[in-house]
Amino acid sequence: MRVLIVGAGAIGSFFGHRLASAGHAVTLVCRAPWVKAIQSQGLGLEEKNRVLFQTNLTAVPNVADVTGNAFDLLVCTTKVYDTAQAMHQVARSAIGRVPLLLLQNGVGGEEIAAGALPQAPRLAGVITLPVKVLSPGLIRLAATRGGIGLAAASPGAQVDDLVATLRQADFGEIRSYVDYRAMRWSKLLLNMLGNAVPTILDTPPDKIYGQRRLFDLEQAAFCEALAVMRALGLKSVRLPGYPVPLLAWGMSRLPATVLHPLFRRFIVGGRGGKMPSLHLDLIKGKQKSEVDFLNGAVAGHARRIQLGAPMNHALHSTLQAIVSGDLPWAEFQGQPQKLLARVGWPA
Ligand SMILES: NC(=O)c1ccc[n+]([C@@H]2O[C@H](COP(=O)([O-])OP(=O)(O)OC[C@H]3O[C@@H](n4cnc5c(N)ncnc54)[C@H](OP(=O)(O)O)[C@@H]3O)[C@@H](O)[C@H]2O)c1
């Protein structure tokens, strides 16, 4: 298979490394420091305490550099907020009808891509393996529990061949789904946990879960997302390595005395020791955040169907204001009472 991966950072490079190692022809579109590193020493993947450099792939800085090549699959692994720009770059090239896989978090990427590439068959993908960037061209698989979920996201898109290809390329558990939105929202449920709250408070998730009021806030936001899913007719699905329906049941039914310790172990273990992704973007000073496609998506969908999602609205608007510089982050760093007051739960 000839694969073009646009936006190769942690996930795109991991995906490309595995496919190239399985004998596929891989081209990565990535930032200049990555291109330089990969061209000089190959793409490094650290796992099980050793680094394997893959030299059997191509790295280029722009989609325009690959015009003229033929591909069987286009994969978008940018952050969701960069999808529109990346897919418009693809649309300007000659590869706009190649099947497109969006391997990302958040809700809304497929709809953005449909606007830029209306004729491409679209596949939705979620990945539950944590991958960390060590330096440009060098990544680490931070935990081995997980895999990839795939679903058709447009008429005519086929997942079966890709499922078979990925099963032969050492990606862990590969599952396919009938409804891509159920898969996406189920991943959103996982990504909401220990993400916006630790980011706003600039405090690691394990410290957040030590505080019962903050745990209550996370639980309330999670239950709002479940209510939106229910109203949209979506049921949570099991994701590779993660029994999301069981989590959803526990979050909405179990007493906090039982749930709280379970929750701490579940999140801290699953993240492979990483600070949450929203925090990484904030400290990079990107002024863009996937919170728009996580808590923001919950709040937005809730508004459209006239359902309340006040916790998600508050978390989204607070983090968005910090990201854009309208609110000083220092006002919230290490100050849970400020966030609790902002969501309407004063001490
Ligand atoms: N990392 C994980 O463990 C993990 C796990 C599951 C899911 N995810 C999800 O997977 C998606 C990708 O995450 P990631 O961690 O791989 O992000 P990442 O490391 O930031 O990789 C994305 C890369 O794409 C680059 N990029 C953006 N627009 C581009 C363009 N038009 N052309 C070329 N390069 C472009 C970015 O460069 P700049 O930063 O310079 O803009 C960045 O290097 C996200 O939705 C994330 O939430 C991540």
The ligand as an SDF file (V2000), in Angstrom:
LIG
                    3D

 48 52  0  0  0  0  0  0  0  0999 V2000
    0.0420   11.5920   20.9330 N   0  0  0  0  0  0  0  0  0  0  0  0
   -0.8310   10.7300   21.4360 C   0  0  0  0  0  0  0  0  0  0  0  0
   -0.5080    9.9370   22.3380 O   0  0  0  0  0  0  0  0  0  0  0  0
   -2.2330   10.6580   20.8840 C   0  0  0  0  0  0  0  0  0  0  0  0
   -2.9860    9.5210   21.2060 C   0  0  0  0  0  0  0  0  0  0  0  0
   -4.2630    9.4020   20.6670 C   0  0  0  0  0  0  0  0  0  0  0  0
   -4.7590   10.3750   19.8440 C   0  0  0  0  0  0  0  0  0  0  0  0
   -4.0160   11.4880   19.5660 N   0  0  0  0  0  0  0  0  0  0  0  0
   -4.6070   12.4940   18.6600 C   0  0  0  0  0  0  0  0  0  0  0  0
   -3.9790   12.3340   17.3930 O   0  0  0  0  0  0  0  0  0  0  0  0
   -3.9240   13.5980   16.7140 C   0  0  0  0  0  0  0  0  0  0  0  0
   -2.4700   13.9100   16.4240 C   0  0  0  0  0  0  0  0  0  0  0  0
   -1.8120   14.0820   17.6740 O   0  0  0  0  0  0  0  0  0  0  0  0
   -0.2390   14.1050   17.8300 P   0  0  0  0  0  0  0  0  0  0  0  0
    0.0280   13.8870   19.2730 O   0  0  0  0  0  0  0  0  0  0  0  0
    0.4000   13.2570   16.8190 O   0  0  0  0  0  0  0  0  0  0  0  0
    0.0430   15.6400   17.4850 O   0  0  0  0  0  0  0  0  0  0  0  0
    1.4380   16.2850   17.0700 P   0  0  0  0  0  0  0  0  0  0  0  0
    2.5590   15.5170   17.6710 O   0  0  0  0  0  0  0  0  0  0  0  0
    1.3120   17.7450   17.3560 O   0  0  0  0  0  0  0  0  0  0  0  0
    1.4910   16.0310   15.5010 O   0  0  0  0  0  0  0  0  0  0  0  0
    0.8170   16.8050   14.5480 C   0  0  0  0  0  0  0  0  0  0  0  0
    1.8920   17.3790   13.6470 C   0  0  0  0  0  0  0  0  0  0  0  0
    1.2970   17.8950   12.4670 O   0  0  0  0  0  0  0  0  0  0  0  0
    2.0140   19.0870   12.1260 C   0  0  0  0  0  0  0  0  0  0  0  0
    1.1940   19.8100   11.1650 N   0  0  0  0  0  0  0  0  0  0  0  0
    0.0660   20.5190   11.3710 C   0  0  0  0  0  0  0  0  0  0  0  0
   -0.4120   20.9820   10.1940 N   0  0  0  0  0  0  0  0  0  0  0  0
    0.4470   20.5490    9.2340 C   0  0  0  0  0  0  0  0  0  0  0  0
    0.4950   20.7060    7.8160 C   0  0  0  0  0  0  0  0  0  0  0  0
   -0.4400   21.3890    7.1560 N   0  0  0  0  0  0  0  0  0  0  0  0
    1.5190   20.1270    7.1460 N   0  0  0  0  0  0  0  0  0  0  0  0
    2.4760   19.4200    7.8050 C   0  0  0  0  0  0  0  0  0  0  0  0
    2.4830   19.2420    9.1490 N   0  0  0  0  0  0  0  0  0  0  0  0
    1.4700   19.7950    9.8450 C   0  0  0  0  0  0  0  0  0  0  0  0
    2.2230   19.7510   13.4610 C   0  0  0  0  0  0  0  0  0  0  0  0
    3.2090   20.7580   13.4020 O   0  0  0  0  0  0  0  0  0  0  0  0
    3.0780   22.0670   14.3730 P   0  0  0  0  0  0  0  0  0  0  0  0
    2.9200   21.5630   15.7700 O   0  0  0  0  0  0  0  0  0  0  0  0
    4.3810   22.7840   14.1070 O   0  0  0  0  0  0  0  0  0  0  0  0
    1.8750   22.8290   13.8990 O   0  0  0  0  0  0  0  0  0  0  0  0
    2.6680   18.5540   14.2940 C   0  0  0  0  0  0  0  0  0  0  0  0
    4.0450   18.3070   14.1100 O   0  0  0  0  0  0  0  0  0  0  0  0
   -4.5940   14.5830   17.6660 C   0  0  0  0  0  0  0  0  0  0  0  0
   -5.9540   14.7020   17.3510 O   0  0  0  0  0  0  0  0  0  0  0  0
   -4.4080   13.9510   19.0280 C   0  0  0  0  0  0  0  0  0  0  0  0
   -5.3520   14.3910   19.9800 O   0  0  0  0  0  0  0  0  0  0  0  0
   -2.7530   11.6430   20.0660 C   0  0  0  0  0  0  0  0  0  0  0  0
  1  2  1  0
  2  3  2  0
  2  4  1  0
  4  5  1  0
  4 48  2  0
  5  6  2  0
  6  7  1  0
  7  8  2  0
  8  9  1  0
  8 48  1  0
  9 10  1  0
  9 46  1  0
 10 11  1  0
 11 12  1  0
 11 44  1  0
 12 13  1  0
 13 14  1  0
 14 15  2  0
 14 16  1  0
 14 17  1  0
 17 18  1  0
 18 19  2  0
 18 20  1  0
 18 21  1  0
 21 22  1  0
 22 23  1  0
 23 24  1  0
 23 42  1  0
 24 25  1  0
 25 26  1  0
 25 36  1  0
 26 27  1  0
 26 35  1  0
 27 28  2  0
 28 29  1  0
 29 30  1  0
 29 35  2  0
 30 31  1  0
 30 32  2  0
 32 33  1  0
 33 34  2  0
 34 35  1  0
 36 37  1  0
 36 42  1  0
 37 38  1  0
 38 39  2  0
 38 40  1  0
 38 41  1  0
 42 43  1  0
 44 45  1  0
 44 46  1  0
 46 47  1  0
M  CHG  2   8   1  16  -1
M  END
$$$$
